[in-house]
Amino acid sequence: MFFSPVTSLSSIPPIDAAAPQTFETATFAFG
Amino acid sequence: MIRTRVGYTGGATPNPTYHRMGDHSEAVQVDYDPNVISYRDLLEVFWGRHNPTKPNSKRQYMNAAFYHNEAQKKLLEDTRAEVVKGLAAPVTTQILPASIFTLAEDYHQKFSLRGYPALLDTFFEIYPDFKEIVNSTAAARVNGYLAGHGTQERLEAEITSFGLPEKAQQKLWEGLGKRYGWCLA
């Protein structure tokens, strides 16, 4: 059985758990 | 905004670091939900927050937008054309294809949050691996507020969604109170 010692599911902040699985990425460089 | 990270991109130097950046530029990468905010909205911030006529004399500090698809490229070109109309000097901001993005060192990530060790410790209790803090929407939003973005009203409306313990929420308000005079209504 896989056990993650790092993070239990219940401790993940709700806003992280609710983050959409589909998203877009943008990249910028501001000198 | 789902998550943010800073790093190096645009060049060919393998495995860049802050002290050996080579031909890369310092950059920010954001993951966003297009159902909530559009790329055009992000471009308004991009064009509004830098001087597009600044000479790109140092590659490290180059002004550039890196497109991830053809739709982004077209919007970048369209908005650059609008910006050009209002300027006497030539626009030097580059529009380039996105390439490998190397995460900057940990000490560059979530820079404003790092100024509040008690709050950062709370995130470490949730995510002992800092890479997960970098990927955390909650950490990105807290970092943004501490950097002076957002509004008090917005924070009041969403702070409970961050999933932070009550004590950490108080620490956040204290920090924002000292820095920006914010307080709970």
Backbone of each chain as ProteinMPNN parsed JSONL, in Angstrom:
{"seq_chain_A": "MFFSPVTSLSSIPPIDAAAPQTFETATFAFG", "coords_chain_A": {"N_chain_A": [[0.855, -1.187, 0.0], [0.575, 2.159, -0.886], [2.125, 4.774, 0.821], [2.228, 8.059, 1.688], [4.567, 9.988, 3.283], [4.632, 12.662, 3.355], [2.39, 14.461, 2.944], [-0.814, 14.473, 4.238], [-4.009, 13.805, 2.881], [-6.055, 15.205, 4.08], [-4.875, 17.457, 5.078], [-4.34, 19.187, 3.078], [-4.709, 22.454, 1.898], [-7.991, 23.753, 1.319], [-8.311, 25.431, -0.941], [-6.25, 24.658, -2.534], [-6.84, 21.986, -3.006], [-9.081, 22.374, -4.48], [-8.218, 23.433, -6.813], [-8.427, 23.884, -10.314], [-8.137, 21.175, -12.644], [-7.596, 21.542, -15.247], [-5.854, 24.011, -16.859], [-4.308, 27.051, -18.022], [-1.074, 28.236, -19.002], [1.017, 31.039, -18.489], [3.818, 33.016, -19.375], [6.099, 35.451, -18.403], [8.584, 38.011, -18.662], [9.76, 40.566, -16.787], [11.747, 43.11, -17.102]], "CA_chain_A": [[0.0, 0.0, 0.0], [1.379, 3.374, -0.969], [1.936, 5.708, 1.927], [3.016, 9.277, 1.536], [4.863, 10.581, 4.585], [4.75, 14.119, 3.197], [1.158, 15.235, 3.112], [-2.056, 13.707, 4.26], [-4.998, 14.481, 2.037], [-6.905, 16.104, 4.868], [-4.174, 18.687, 5.444], [-4.189, 20.059, 1.908], [-5.653, 23.579, 1.958], [-9.134, 23.583, 0.409], [-8.145, 26.152, -2.208], [-5.341, 23.849, -3.353], [-7.567, 20.788, -3.42], [-10.121, 22.766, -5.436], [-7.612, 24.016, -8.023], [-8.866, 23.147, -11.494], [-7.146, 20.276, -13.243], [-7.221, 22.099, -16.542], [-5.481, 25.418, -16.723], [-3.343, 27.508, -19.009], [0.143, 28.802, -18.417], [1.546, 32.242, -19.13], [5.177, 33.287, -18.919], [6.502, 36.841, -18.68], [9.813, 38.536, -18.069], [9.672, 42.016, -16.576], [13.078, 43.595, -16.743]], "C_chain_A": [[0.893, 1.24, 0.0], [1.073, 4.28, 0.214], [2.826, 6.909, 1.713], [3.285, 9.887, 2.898], [4.8, 12.117, 4.535], [3.466, 14.842, 3.57], [-0.037, 14.297, 3.186], [-3.105, 14.511, 3.519], [-5.781, 15.518, 2.827], [-6.214, 17.421, 5.184], [-4.002, 19.64, 4.27], [-5.179, 21.218, 2.019], [-6.76, 23.426, 0.926], [-8.915, 24.252, -0.948], [-7.184, 25.395, -3.125], [-6.059, 22.616, -3.893], [-8.592, 21.112, -4.51], [-9.547, 23.345, -6.728], [-8.016, 23.201, -9.245], [-7.75, 22.301, -12.1], [-6.721, 20.777, -14.624], [-6.961, 23.586, -16.37], [-4.553, 25.767, -17.873], [-2.17, 28.166, -18.301], [0.559, 30.039, -19.208], [2.914, 32.544, -18.535], [5.597, 34.685, -19.356], [7.848, 37.133, -18.032], [9.654, 40.04, -17.99], [11.06, 42.503, -16.186], [12.996, 44.588, -15.638]], "O_chain_A": [[1.837, 1.347, 0.783], [-0.085, 4.516, 0.558], [4.042, 6.778, 1.572], [2.349, 10.267, 3.602], [4.906, 12.78, 5.567], [3.47, 15.734, 4.418], [-0.242, 13.449, 2.318], [-3.09, 15.742, 3.531], [-6.128, 16.578, 2.306], [-6.877, 18.402, 5.522], [-3.566, 20.777, 4.451], [-6.372, 20.987, 2.213], [-6.506, 23.018, -0.208], [-9.29, 23.701, -1.983], [-7.29, 25.482, -4.349], [-5.914, 22.247, -5.059], [-8.931, 20.269, -5.342], [-10.297, 23.706, -7.636], [-7.957, 21.971, -9.222], [-6.577, 22.673, -12.068], [-5.628, 20.472, -15.101], [-7.772, 24.312, -15.795], [-4.077, 24.894, -18.598], [-2.273, 28.592, -17.151], [0.461, 30.074, -20.434], [3.14, 32.351, -17.34], [5.466, 35.054, -20.524], [8.194, 36.572, -16.992], [9.44, 40.708, -19.002], [11.487, 42.318, -15.047], [14.022, 45.109, -15.199]]}, "seq_chain_B": "MIRTRVGYTGGATPNPTYHRMGDHSEAVQVDYDPNVISYRDLLEVFWGRHNPTKPNSKRQYMNAAFYHNEAQKKLLEDTRAEVVKGLAAPVTTQILPASIFTLAEDYHQKFSLRGYPALLDTFFEIYPDFKEIVNSTAAARVNGYLAGHGTQERLEAEITSFGLPEKAQQKLWEGLGKRYGWCLA", "coords_chain_B": {"N_chain_B": [[-6.012, 32.996, -10.279], [-3.989, 30.24, -10.287], [-1.479, 29.173, -9.598], [1.861, 30.376, -9.011], [5.243, 30.965, -10.076], [8.744, 31.637, -9.982], [11.53, 31.959, -12.22], [13.989, 30.945, -14.663], [14.276, 31.543, -18.105], [14.102, 31.307, -21.735], [16.623, 31.165, -22.825], [19.516, 29.228, -23.92], [21.315, 28.089, -22.276], [22.186, 25.314, -20.337], [20.614, 24.109, -17.343], [20.298, 26.584, -15.721], [21.22, 28.868, -13.087], [20.829, 31.321, -10.448], [23.284, 32.602, -10.229], [24.596, 31.655, -12.418], [23.3, 32.285, -14.952], [23.511, 32.509, -17.614], [22.325, 32.868, -20.901], [19.707, 33.247, -20.228], [16.593, 34.731, -19.026], [15.261, 36.429, -16.162], [12.15, 35.391, -15.005], [8.549, 35.165, -14.644], [6.14, 32.699, -14.085], [2.81, 31.799, -14.574], [0.031, 29.836, -13.68], [-3.227, 29.711, -14.766], [-6.813, 29.898, -14.551], [-8.64, 29.895, -17.359], [-11.355, 30.28, -17.417], [-11.852, 32.006, -15.442], [-10.065, 34.169, -15.494], [-8.874, 35.935, -18.287], [-6.391, 35.498, -20.895], [-5.98, 37.872, -22.17], [-6.66, 39.677, -20.167], [-4.529, 39.205, -18.437], [-2.519, 40.178, -20.04], [-3.049, 42.87, -20.037], [-2.168, 43.576, -17.521], [0.5, 42.849, -17.832], [1.469, 44.579, -19.948], [0.95, 46.959, -18.722], [2.583, 47.069, -16.515], [5.268, 47.284, -17.067], [8.039, 48.987, -18.628], [7.799, 49.265, -21.916], [9.577, 50.287, -23.719], [12.089, 50.167, -22.833], [15.564, 49.699, -23.282], [16.764, 46.467, -24.086], [19.245, 45.767, -22.658], [20.538, 44.022, -20.965], [20.393, 40.599, -20.908], [19.458, 39.169, -18.708], [17.573, 40.831, -17.532], [15.638, 41.203, -19.437], [12.727, 42.413, -21.153], [9.982, 40.52, -21.901], [7.46, 38.454, -23.397], [6.398, 35.156, -23.313], [5.011, 32.993, -25.462], [2.662, 30.277, -25.247], [1.041, 29.032, -26.998], [-0.589, 29.344, -30.223], [-2.781, 31.035, -30.032], [-2.189, 32.652, -27.82], [0.066, 33.891, -28.885], [-1.03, 35.417, -30.967], [-2.704, 37.188, -29.531], [-0.77, 38.508, -28.079], [0.637, 39.8, -30.118], [-1.4, 41.409, -31.159], [-2.033, 43.052, -28.951], [0.4, 44.257, -28.529], [0.549, 45.801, -30.818], [-1.426, 47.656, -30.23], [-0.263, 48.932, -28.056], [1.98, 50.073, -29.207], [0.9, 52.146, -30.697], [0.491, 54.203, -28.876], [2.955, 55.17, -28.202], [5.991, 57.006, -28.573], [8.598, 56.154, -28.773], [10.353, 53.209, -29.976], [8.953, 49.944, -29.403], [10.452, 47.627, -27.343], [9.966, 45.27, -26.112], [10.02, 41.804, -26.192], [8.455, 39.186, -28.099], [8.233, 35.899, -27.724], [8.611, 32.351, -28.368], [7.538, 30.05, -25.848], [9.844, 28.263, -23.843], [12.027, 25.897, -22.259], [11.54, 26.199, -18.803], [13.237, 26.973, -16.032], [13.011, 26.434, -12.642], [13.642, 28.991, -10.294], [15.958, 29.283, -7.539], [14.993, 28.107, -4.261], [14.986, 30.223, -2.406], [14.174, 32.412, -3.838], [11.544, 32.014, -4.376], [8.11, 32.69, -3.575], [8.596, 35.135, -2.284], [7.704, 37.338, -0.712], [6.158, 36.082, 1.235], [8.163, 34.77, 2.558], [9.128, 36.688, 4.206], [7.653, 36.518, 6.448], [8.075, 34.514, 8.742], [6.552, 32.949, 10.582], [4.16, 32.506, 9.264], [5.095, 31.218, 6.99], [6.092, 28.919, 8.186], [3.724, 27.665, 8.846], [2.835, 26.84, 6.352], [4.879, 25.048, 5.797], [4.278, 23.108, 7.646], [2.075, 22.014, 6.501], [2.977, 21.33, 3.957], [5.795, 19.789, 3.834], [7.695, 19.591, 1.823], [9.233, 22.009, -0.008], [8.761, 22.479, -2.691], [6.127, 21.855, -3.058], [4.918, 23.916, -1.737], [5.57, 25.972, -3.434], [3.901, 25.262, -5.497], [1.442, 25.706, -4.433], [-1.773, 27.099, -4.405], [-2.877, 28.527, -2.295], [-0.575, 29.458, -0.974], [0.442, 31.077, -2.991], [-1.506, 33.057, -3.153], [-1.489, 34.173, -0.57], [1.12, 35.112, -0.558], [0.879, 37.029, -2.566], [-0.925, 38.902, -1.426], [0.668, 39.768, 0.721], [2.612, 41.021, -0.692], [1.401, 43.281, -1.419], [-0.705, 43.284, -3.173], [-4.119, 42.903, -4.332], [-7.149, 43.339, -2.359], [-8.409, 44.496, 0.824], [-11.067, 43.821, 1.205], [-11.406, 41.718, -0.573], [-9.707, 39.829, 0.514], [-10.963, 39.38, 2.97], [-13.196, 38.075, 2.047], [-12.218, 35.7, 1.044], [-10.382, 34.467, 2.722], [-10.88, 32.297, 4.419], [-11.023, 30.213, 2.677], [-8.465, 29.507, 2.147], [-7.568, 27.536, 3.787], [-6.03, 27.759, 6.034], [-4.916, 27.495, 9.454], [-6.694, 29.054, 12.193], [-4.957, 30.64, 13.752], [-2.893, 31.221, 11.985], [-4.262, 32.683, 10.084], [-4.779, 34.931, 11.625], [-2.166, 35.842, 11.951], [-1.609, 36.571, 9.345], [-3.391, 38.706, 8.978], [-2.314, 40.402, 10.915], [0.222, 40.927, 9.86], [-0.471, 42.242, 7.483], [-1.8, 44.348, 8.583], [0.214, 45.768, 9.924], [1.8, 46.439, 7.775], [0.199, 47.554, 5.742], [-1.898, 48.764, 6.972], [-4.238, 47.377, 7.106], [-7.223, 45.96, 8.496], [-9.473, 43.753, 10.174], [-12.893, 44.187, 9.46]], "CA_chain_B": [[-4.635, 32.541, -10.397], [-3.879, 28.935, -9.634], [-0.169, 29.136, -8.938], [2.891, 31.228, -9.604], [6.607, 30.553, -9.761], [9.736, 32.451, -10.681], [12.603, 31.119, -12.739], [14.827, 31.426, -15.759], [13.829, 30.966, -19.371], [14.382, 32.072, -22.946], [17.974, 30.959, -23.328], [19.923, 27.861, -24.253], [22.248, 27.596, -21.264], [21.557, 24.254, -19.547], [20.581, 24.168, -15.88], [20.682, 27.903, -15.211], [21.018, 29.237, -11.684], [20.874, 32.775, -10.325], [24.65, 33.079, -10.445], [25.05, 31.192, -13.737], [22.044, 32.337, -15.709], [23.816, 32.425, -19.039], [21.527, 33.723, -21.779], [18.303, 33.228, -19.815], [16.053, 35.924, -18.375], [14.418, 36.211, -14.987], [10.766, 35.379, -15.495], [7.5, 34.631, -13.774], [5.211, 31.828, -14.809], [1.56, 31.663, -13.825], [-1.02, 28.938, -14.153], [-4.487, 30.409, -14.516], [-8.033, 29.275, -15.061], [-9.166, 30.83, -18.372], [-12.768, 30.553, -17.148], [-11.908, 33.04, -14.408], [-9.329, 35.331, -15.995], [-8.436, 35.656, -19.658], [-5.012, 35.863, -21.222], [-5.989, 39.307, -22.485], [-6.6, 40.38, -18.872], [-3.14, 39.111, -17.958], [-1.681, 41.049, -20.873], [-3.24, 44.258, -19.575], [-1.236, 43.738, -16.398], [1.869, 42.768, -18.369], [1.858, 45.806, -20.654], [0.829, 48.107, -17.822], [3.513, 47.015, -15.383], [6.681, 47.441, -17.415], [8.326, 50.002, -19.641], [8.056, 48.475, -23.13], [10.583, 50.924, -24.581], [13.402, 50.055, -22.183], [16.508, 48.882, -24.053], [17.061, 45.163, -23.487], [20.702, 45.726, -22.684], [21.001, 42.818, -20.255], [19.473, 39.482, -21.13], [18.88, 38.782, -17.415], [16.438, 41.7, -17.212], [14.915, 41.474, -20.676], [11.263, 42.418, -21.152], [9.517, 39.577, -22.924], [6.346, 37.547, -23.116], [6.686, 33.872, -23.962], [3.696, 32.403, -25.75], [2.581, 28.818, -25.141], [0.24, 28.522, -28.115], [-0.79, 30.351, -31.275], [-3.763, 32.031, -29.577], [-1.447, 33.616, -26.994], [0.948, 34.662, -29.772], [-1.839, 36.421, -31.684], [-3.114, 38.224, -28.58], [0.424, 39.309, -27.768], [0.926, 40.689, -31.256], [-2.479, 42.4, -31.246], [-1.928, 44.033, -27.864], [1.617, 45.049, -28.761], [0.199, 46.802, -31.837], [-2.169, 48.723, -29.544], [0.691, 49.661, -27.214], [2.863, 50.835, -30.108], [0.193, 53.363, -31.133], [0.56, 55.267, -27.876], [4.338, 55.453, -27.805], [6.848, 57.641, -29.575], [9.806, 55.329, -28.905], [10.045, 51.836, -30.403], [8.719, 48.937, -28.362], [11.564, 46.666, -27.314], [9.503, 44.037, -25.481], [10.085, 40.678, -27.122], [7.43, 38.137, -28.088], [9.043, 34.723, -28.037], [7.969, 31.077, -27.988], [7.921, 29.511, -24.536], [10.793, 27.144, -23.89], [12.234, 25.316, -20.923], [11.496, 27.146, -17.685], [13.93, 26.372, -14.884], [12.635, 27.086, -11.392], [14.693, 29.668, -9.546], [16.251, 28.678, -6.249], [13.892, 28.244, -3.297], [14.959, 31.509, -1.692], [13.518, 33.421, -4.677], [10.114, 31.694, -4.509], [7.224, 33.184, -2.504], [9.555, 36.023, -1.627], [7.069, 38.142, 0.341], [5.783, 35.146, 2.303], [9.376, 34.457, 3.31], [9.331, 37.744, 5.202], [6.774, 36.231, 7.585], [8.45, 33.113, 9.044], [5.501, 32.19, 11.272], [3.216, 32.074, 8.238], [5.771, 30.234, 6.145], [6.142, 27.672, 8.952], [2.414, 27.015, 8.73], [2.812, 26.132, 5.067], [5.784, 23.901, 5.898], [3.582, 22.05, 8.393], [1.162, 21.361, 5.549], [3.786, 20.815, 2.85], [7.217, 19.79, 4.208], [8.523, 19.774, 0.634], [8.994, 23.382, -0.446], [8.239, 22.488, -4.069], [4.662, 21.837, -2.976], [4.518, 25.283, -1.365], [5.651, 26.736, -4.687], [2.735, 24.893, -6.312], [0.206, 25.915, -3.677], [-2.566, 28.301, -4.69], [-3.005, 29.279, -1.049], [0.691, 30.168, -0.747], [0.555, 32.132, -4.011], [-2.405, 34.169, -2.831], [-0.971, 34.834, 0.636], [2.31, 35.844, -1.001], [0.411, 38.196, -3.317], [-1.438, 39.911, -0.487], [1.788, 40.328, 1.48], [3.375, 41.873, -1.608], [0.667, 44.526, -1.627], [-1.729, 43.148, -4.215], [-5.433, 42.535, -3.815], [-7.796, 44.319, -1.478], [-8.838, 43.983, 2.123], [-12.397, 43.208, 1.044], [-11.223, 40.434, -1.261], [-9.116, 38.897, 1.482], [-12.011, 39.011, 3.927], [-14.13, 37.164, 1.389], [-11.665, 34.408, 0.638], [-9.312, 33.962, 3.585], [-11.191, 30.981, 4.983], [-10.837, 29.188, 1.641], [-7.052, 29.143, 2.035], [-7.302, 26.328, 4.561], [-5.03, 28.021, 7.073], [-5.454, 27.513, 10.813], [-7.12, 30.384, 12.69], [-3.796, 31.402, 14.221], [-2.164, 31.704, 10.802], [-5.076, 33.76, 9.506], [-4.529, 36.123, 12.453], [-0.807, 36.308, 11.607], [-1.687, 37.25, 8.053], [-4.005, 40.027, 9.206], [-1.349, 41.234, 11.663], [1.254, 41.362, 8.912], [-1.051, 43.22, 6.553], [-2.12, 45.524, 9.393], [1.442, 46.533, 10.149], [2.402, 46.909, 6.528], [-0.696, 48.354, 4.889], [-2.984, 49.344, 7.764], [-5.477, 46.613, 6.968], [-7.74, 45.315, 9.694], [-10.778, 43.125, 9.957], [-14.0, 45.117, 9.726]], "C_chain_B": [[-4.465, 31.24, -9.625], [-2.539, 28.791, -8.925], [0.808, 30.017, -9.693], [4.265, 30.677, -9.233], [7.559, 31.471, -10.515], [10.879, 31.552, -11.129], [13.328, 31.776, -13.882], [14.378, 30.739, -17.057], [14.321, 31.81, -20.544], [15.747, 31.843, -23.558], [18.26, 29.496, -23.627], [20.875, 27.274, -23.217], [21.588, 26.495, -20.424], [21.65, 24.512, -18.044], [20.983, 25.527, -15.307], [20.422, 28.044, -13.713], [21.118, 30.758, -11.611], [22.267, 33.306, -10.662], [25.253, 32.596, -11.765], [23.843, 31.112, -14.663], [22.282, 32.201, -17.207], [22.956, 33.378, -19.846], [20.031, 33.698, -21.434], [17.899, 34.573, -19.205], [15.289, 35.518, -17.123], [12.965, 36.331, -15.425], [9.811, 34.867, -14.426], [6.563, 33.804, -14.643], [3.962, 31.66, -13.944], [0.673, 30.622, -14.496], [-2.343, 29.599, -13.799], [-5.642, 29.639, -15.124], [-8.656, 30.232, -16.071], [-10.661, 31.097, -18.226], [-12.941, 31.679, -16.127], [-11.217, 34.319, -14.867], [-8.78, 34.984, -17.383], [-6.973, 36.034, -19.843], [-4.928, 37.352, -21.552], [-5.937, 40.129, -21.198], [-5.17, 40.357, -18.323], [-2.239, 40.051, -18.752], [-1.869, 42.523, -20.507], [-2.291, 44.549, -18.418], [0.196, 43.769, -16.934], [2.291, 44.085, -19.026], [1.825, 47.015, -19.733], [1.889, 48.176, -16.75], [4.982, 47.048, -15.783], [6.829, 48.511, -18.487], [8.703, 49.29, -20.939], [9.065, 49.11, -24.085], [11.988, 50.821, -23.981], [14.36, 49.221, -23.047], [16.793, 47.563, -23.34], [18.572, 44.952, -23.476], [21.257, 44.5, -21.955], [19.964, 41.719, -20.412], [18.757, 39.068, -19.828], [17.592, 39.553, -17.126], [15.614, 42.06, -18.446], [13.399, 41.532, -20.428], [10.778, 41.507, -22.268], [8.265, 38.86, -22.439], [6.59, 36.295, -23.941], [5.354, 33.154, -24.196], [3.766, 30.868, -25.747], [1.732, 28.203, -26.241], [-0.002, 29.67, -29.101], [-1.787, 31.431, -30.851], [-3.074, 33.088, -28.71], [-0.567, 34.507, -27.875], [0.16, 35.779, -30.466], [-2.269, 37.544, -30.742], [-1.939, 39.115, -28.189], [0.724, 40.293, -28.89], [-0.136, 41.783, -31.379], [-2.318, 43.479, -30.182], [-0.649, 44.861, -28.01], [1.334, 46.146, -29.805], [-0.577, 47.964, -31.214], [-1.221, 49.583, -28.718], [1.564, 50.576, -28.072], [2.226, 52.169, -30.484], [0.377, 54.523, -30.165], [1.961, 55.695, -27.519], [5.117, 56.095, -28.95], [8.084, 56.774, -29.837], [9.431, 53.913, -29.343], [9.858, 50.891, -29.218], [9.811, 47.868, -28.46], [11.153, 45.33, -26.7], [9.424, 42.917, -26.521], [8.863, 39.762, -26.982], [8.107, 36.876, -28.599], [8.287, 33.446, -27.694], [8.457, 30.609, -26.616], [8.868, 28.334, -24.727], [10.987, 26.635, -22.464], [12.292, 26.409, -19.87], [12.126, 26.452, -16.485], [13.549, 27.138, -13.627], [13.844, 27.771, -10.772], [14.87, 28.961, -8.196], [15.114, 28.972, -5.256], [13.824, 29.643, -2.689], [14.384, 32.642, -2.537], [12.004, 33.211, -4.722], [9.334, 32.234, -3.312], [7.986, 34.164, -1.615], [8.905, 36.82, -0.489], [6.647, 37.266, 1.52], [6.996, 34.814, 3.17], [9.697, 35.511, 4.365], [8.482, 37.548, 6.451], [6.973, 34.772, 7.989], [7.345, 32.307, 9.713], [4.472, 31.675, 10.261], [3.837, 31.005, 7.341], [5.844, 28.884, 6.863], [4.819, 26.919, 8.87], [2.329, 26.238, 7.422], [3.744, 24.922, 5.091], [5.153, 22.758, 6.688], [2.631, 21.282, 7.466], [1.96, 20.643, 4.454], [5.275, 20.835, 3.237], [8.155, 19.974, 3.016], [8.221, 21.156, 0.047], [8.437, 23.464, -1.865], [6.708, 22.485, -4.067], [4.128, 23.197, -2.529], [4.552, 26.168, -2.611], [4.398, 26.48, -5.524], [1.396, 25.212, -5.655], [-0.495, 27.212, -4.075], [-2.684, 29.164, -3.434], [-1.739, 30.086, -0.789], [0.851, 31.311, -1.75], [-0.303, 33.333, -3.638], [-1.93, 34.908, -1.58], [0.253, 35.672, 0.271], [1.898, 37.126, -1.747], [-0.115, 39.295, -2.403], [-0.287, 40.574, 0.266], [2.659, 41.235, 0.618], [2.609, 43.153, -1.948], [-0.384, 44.469, -2.713], [-3.056, 42.729, -3.587], [-5.984, 43.622, -2.902], [-8.198, 43.643, -0.177], [-10.177, 43.259, 2.001], [-12.273, 41.823, 0.399], [-10.666, 39.396, -0.292], [-10.158, 38.437, 2.499], [-12.927, 37.949, 3.334], [-13.536, 35.78, 1.166], [-10.693, 33.772, 1.625], [-9.626, 32.567, 4.143], [-11.001, 29.866, 3.95], [-9.378, 28.742, 1.523], [-6.723, 27.86, 2.798], [-6.241, 26.517, 5.62], [-5.676, 27.966, 8.45], [-5.779, 28.956, 11.238], [-5.929, 31.252, 13.08], [-3.018, 31.993, 13.036], [-2.947, 32.811, 10.109], [-4.855, 35.057, 10.274], [-3.158, 36.718, 12.132], [-0.822, 37.076, 10.286], [-2.296, 38.642, 8.217], [-3.045, 40.951, 9.943], [-0.295, 41.806, 10.723], [0.732, 42.444, 7.981], [-1.455, 44.497, 7.298], [-0.901, 46.401, 9.591], [1.934, 47.165, 8.859], [1.505, 47.864, 5.746], [-1.872, 48.973, 5.657], [-4.303, 48.608, 7.639], [-5.925, 46.093, 8.339], [-9.098, 44.732, 9.375], [-11.885, 44.106, 10.307], [-14.793, 44.631, 10.933]], "O_chain_B": [[-4.773, 31.17, -8.435], [-2.48, 28.338, -7.782], [0.602, 30.353, -10.859], [4.427, 30.01, -8.211], [7.212, 32.014, -11.564], [11.165, 30.526, -10.51], [13.292, 32.994, -14.054], [14.137, 29.533, -17.095], [14.884, 32.889, -20.358], [16.008, 32.273, -24.682], [17.37, 28.647, -23.591], [21.204, 26.089, -23.277], [20.523, 26.727, -19.852], [22.635, 25.061, -17.55], [21.908, 25.61, -14.498], [19.519, 27.417, -13.159], [21.455, 31.409, -12.6], [22.401, 34.345, -11.309], [26.307, 33.08, -12.18], [23.427, 30.036, -15.094], [21.386, 31.831, -17.966], [22.863, 34.562, -19.522], [19.195, 34.081, -22.252], [18.738, 35.425, -18.913], [14.746, 34.417, -17.034], [12.598, 37.268, -16.135], [10.211, 34.23, -13.451], [6.244, 34.167, -15.775], [4.051, 31.412, -12.741], [0.587, 30.549, -15.722], [-2.552, 30.002, -12.655], [-5.485, 28.854, -16.059], [-9.156, 31.287, -15.679], [-11.186, 32.029, -18.835], [-14.03, 32.23, -15.97], [-11.726, 35.419, -14.653], [-8.287, 33.88, -17.612], [-6.4, 36.787, -19.055], [-3.932, 38.009, -21.25], [-5.257, 41.153, -21.137], [-4.671, 41.36, -17.813], [-1.311, 40.646, -18.204], [-0.947, 43.326, -20.653], [-1.691, 45.621, -18.341], [1.001, 44.612, -16.535], [3.342, 44.638, -18.701], [2.569, 47.976, -19.927], [2.082, 49.225, -16.134], [5.856, 46.86, -14.936], [5.866, 48.884, -19.157], [9.81, 48.766, -21.052], [9.373, 48.545, -25.134], [12.954, 51.327, -24.553], [13.988, 48.136, -23.495], [17.035, 47.544, -22.133], [19.106, 44.091, -24.175], [22.33, 44.004, -22.3], [18.794, 41.905, -20.08], [17.594, 38.668, -19.854], [16.645, 39.012, -16.555], [14.968, 43.107, -18.484], [12.865, 40.793, -19.601], [11.12, 41.699, -23.435], [8.046, 38.685, -21.24], [6.944, 36.368, -25.118], [4.667, 32.763, -23.252], [4.749, 30.258, -26.168], [1.707, 26.983, -26.398], [0.344, 30.82, -28.83], [-1.667, 32.589, -31.25], [-3.345, 34.281, -28.849], [-0.463, 35.713, -27.649], [0.61, 36.922, -30.544], [-2.208, 38.718, -31.108], [-2.096, 40.32, -27.995], [1.025, 41.462, -28.649], [0.182, 42.938, -31.666], [-2.448, 44.669, -30.468], [-0.626, 46.038, -27.65], [1.82, 47.271, -29.684], [-0.409, 49.115, -31.616], [-1.353, 50.806, -28.679], [1.845, 51.714, -27.697], [2.907, 53.19, -30.581], [0.414, 55.684, -30.574], [2.142, 56.51, -26.615], [4.927, 55.77, -30.122], [8.555, 56.672, -30.97], [8.308, 53.469, -29.104], [10.511, 51.021, -28.182], [10.049, 47.292, -29.521], [11.911, 44.362, -26.761], [8.831, 43.079, -27.588], [8.317, 39.591, -25.892], [8.503, 36.796, -29.761], [7.417, 33.455, -26.823], [9.631, 30.754, -26.273], [8.713, 27.525, -25.641], [10.183, 26.924, -21.577], [12.996, 27.408, -20.021], [11.599, 25.457, -15.986], [13.741, 28.352, -13.553], [14.936, 27.205, -10.729], [14.037, 28.155, -7.782], [14.38, 29.95, -5.398], [12.738, 30.184, -2.481], [14.13, 33.727, -2.014], [11.262, 34.131, -5.067], [9.827, 32.236, -2.184], [8.018, 34.042, -0.391], [9.495, 36.96, 0.582], [6.769, 37.676, 2.674], [6.864, 34.604, 4.375], [10.45, 35.252, 5.304], [8.582, 38.323, 7.403], [6.172, 33.904, 7.642], [7.206, 31.113, 9.45], [3.975, 30.555, 10.382], [3.19, 30.021, 6.983], [5.682, 27.834, 6.24], [4.795, 25.689, 8.83], [1.816, 25.12, 7.386], [3.446, 23.893, 4.485], [5.445, 21.588, 6.441], [2.415, 20.08, 7.621], [1.658, 19.509, 4.082], [5.949, 21.832, 2.978], [9.277, 20.455, 3.174], [7.088, 21.435, -0.347], [7.723, 24.409, -2.201], [6.076, 23.045, -4.963], [3.019, 23.586, -2.896], [3.673, 27.006, -2.814], [3.895, 27.389, -6.185], [0.34, 25.009, -6.255], [0.111, 28.283, -4.081], [-2.6, 30.39, -3.508], [-1.811, 31.26, -0.425], [1.339, 32.386, -1.399], [0.117, 34.481, -3.787], [-1.966, 36.138, -1.537], [0.402, 36.802, 0.734], [2.512, 38.178, -1.566], [0.206, 40.47, -2.581], [-0.267, 41.794, 0.431], [3.358, 42.109, 1.131], [3.112, 44.007, -2.677], [-0.901, 45.505, -3.131], [-3.098, 42.26, -2.45], [-5.37, 44.67, -2.703], [-8.312, 42.421, -0.083], [-10.39, 42.216, 2.618], [-12.961, 40.88, 0.791], [-11.095, 38.242, -0.279], [-10.227, 37.258, 2.844], [-13.375, 37.039, 4.032], [-14.269, 34.793, 1.104], [-10.224, 32.657, 1.395], [-8.72, 31.752, 4.316], [-10.836, 28.702, 4.318], [-9.082, 27.732, 0.885], [-5.738, 27.183, 2.502], [-5.618, 25.551, 6.061], [-6.838, 28.34, 8.61], [-5.222, 29.923, 10.719], [-5.893, 32.445, 12.78], [-2.549, 33.13, 13.095], [-2.36, 33.768, 9.604], [-4.754, 36.134, 9.687], [-3.003, 37.937, 12.05], [-0.142, 38.09, 10.131], [-1.791, 39.625, 7.673], [-2.967, 42.141, 9.639], [0.036, 42.991, 10.774], [1.411, 43.438, 7.723], [-1.455, 45.586, 6.725], [-0.968, 47.621, 9.445], [2.425, 48.294, 8.857], [1.972, 48.845, 5.168], [-2.733, 49.623, 5.066], [-5.355, 49.127, 8.012], [-5.104, 45.825, 9.217], [-9.778, 45.153, 8.439], [-11.821, 44.78, 11.335], [-15.769, 45.268, 11.328]]}, "name": "protein", "num_of_chains": 2, "seq": "MFFSPVTSLSSIPPIDAAAPQTFETATFAFGMIRTRVGYTGGATPNPTYHRMGDHSEAVQVDYDPNVISYRDLLEVFWGRHNPTKPNSKRQYMNAAFYHNEAQKKLLEDTRAEVVKGLAAPVTTQILPASIFTLAEDYHQKFSLRGYPALLDTFFEIYPDFKEIVNSTAAARVNGYLAGHGTQERLEAEITSFGLPEKAQQKLWEGLGKRYGWCLA"}
